Amino acid sequence: MRNLARYTNLPLKPASNLFRVTQSMGDVLAYSGAMRRLAVEVGKIASDLRLLSMGPRAGLSEIALPAVQPGSSIMPGKVNPSVPEMVNQVCFQVMGCDQTIAIACEAGQLELNVMMPVIAWNALHASTILREAMKVFRRSCIDGIVADAARARELLDRSSAMATALSPHIGYAMTAEIAKAAVKTGRPIREIVLERGLMDAARLDEILSAESMTRGGIVGEKQEDGKAR
């Protein structure tokens, strides 16, 4: 154990109960579970970036990812989300390793688990590939993301979801009617509200402010200090 601690530069020490760690692989299983959770979170981020960057003509295209290859093999000039796709695949593999570890941990009999080789291999493999994938993800993708503010604002202004902020002020029924009208006509929520004279422009801009919506609470509601949220 002293040699292993020296080679890894980690504060390693023997288990307090050697019988327990021979009979149960629960500690490795807990570690693998933590790796699986990390893989799930990282994989979701990668999926979000793939969705937000899809386009540029027929998708959201709110952000642009760095180009890491000449282009798509079937669509010249297209920037594929190659790095997030790689990260997704690594995360799937990590989840598979965790499943293997879980089954192998359960397969122990009485005071010995002879499945330790496959448990150790999958734990180490999952740790290595996820670590390296996260490094590449940050260096070759996340650090180079460019947001398209104009496109994001365009999609926000066209979104009927913005009407939700009006509900506490003009009622659910009227809000639903306005949202349906916006979807049917393609007109902005703001334009329809002003046309119907439901509130003045300054108050409406305050309620429909994207910046205010991201702070939580009821948009446009007065706080104790008298300021609007």
TANOR-V273042 format. One record per backbone hydrogen bond with DSSP energy under -0.5 kcal/mol. NH is the residue of the N-H (numbers start at 1). CO is the residue of the C=O. If there is no record, write none. Layout:
nh=NH co=CO
nh=NH co=CO
This chain:
nh=5 co=1
nh=6 co=2
nh=7 co=3
nh=8 co=4
nh=9 co=5
nh=10 co=5
nh=12 co=10
nh=21 co=17
nh=22 co=18
nh=23 co=19
nh=24 co=20
nh=29 co=25
nh=30 co=26
nh=31 co=27
nh=32 co=28
nh=33 co=29
nh=34 co=30
nh=35 co=31
nh=36 co=32
nh=37 co=33
nh=38 co=34
nh=39 co=35
nh=40 co=36
nh=41 co=37
nh=42 co=38
nh=43 co=39
nh=44 co=40
nh=45 co=41
nh=46 co=42
nh=47 co=43
nh=48 co=44
nh=49 co=45
nh=50 co=46
nh=51 co=47
nh=52 co=48
nh=53 co=49
nh=54 co=50
nh=54 co=51
nh=60 co=51
nh=61 co=54
nh=62 co=52
nh=63 co=52
nh=64 co=146
nh=68 co=66
nh=72 co=75
nh=72 co=78
nh=78 co=75
nh=80 co=78
nh=82 co=80
nh=85 co=81
nh=86 co=82
nh=87 co=83
nh=88 co=84
nh=89 co=85
nh=90 co=86
nh=91 co=87
nh=92 co=88
nh=93 co=89
nh=94 co=90
nh=95 co=91
nh=96 co=92
nh=97 co=93
nh=98 co=94
nh=99 co=95
nh=100 co=96
nh=101 co=97
nh=102 co=98
nh=103 co=99
nh=104 co=100
nh=105 co=101
nh=106 co=102
nh=107 co=103
nh=108 co=105
nh=109 co=112
nh=112 co=109
nh=113 co=22
nh=114 co=112
nh=116 co=113
nh=119 co=115
nh=120 co=116
nh=121 co=117
nh=122 co=118
nh=123 co=119
nh=124 co=120
nh=125 co=121
nh=126 co=122
nh=127 co=123
nh=128 co=124
nh=129 co=125
nh=130 co=126
nh=131 co=127
nh=132 co=128
nh=133 co=129
nh=134 co=130
nh=135 co=131
nh=136 co=132
nh=137 co=133
nh=138 co=134
nh=139 co=135
nh=140 co=136
nh=141 co=137
nh=142 co=137
nh=143 co=138
nh=144 co=141
nh=145 co=142
nh=146 co=64
nh=148 co=62
nh=149 co=147
nh=152 co=148
nh=153 co=149
nh=154 co=150
nh=155 co=151
nh=156 co=152
nh=157 co=153
nh=158 co=154
nh=159 co=155
nh=159 co=156
nh=162 co=159
nh=163 co=160
nh=164 co=161
nh=165 co=162
nh=166 co=163
nh=167 co=163
nh=167 co=164
nh=169 co=166
nh=170 co=166
nh=171 co=167
nh=175 co=171
nh=176 co=172
nh=177 co=173
nh=178 co=174
nh=179 co=175
nh=180 co=176
nh=181 co=177
nh=182 co=178
nh=183 co=179
nh=184 co=180
nh=185 co=181
nh=186 co=182
nh=189 co=157
nh=192 co=188
nh=193 co=189
nh=194 co=190
nh=195 co=191
nh=196 co=192
nh=197 co=194
nh=198 co=193
nh=204 co=200
nh=205 co=201
nh=206 co=202
nh=207 co=203
nh=208 co=204
nh=209 co=206
nh=213 co=209
nh=214 co=210
nh=215 co=212
nh=216 co=213
nh=219 co=217
nh=221 co=218
nh=223 co=227
nh=226 co=223
nh=229 co=221
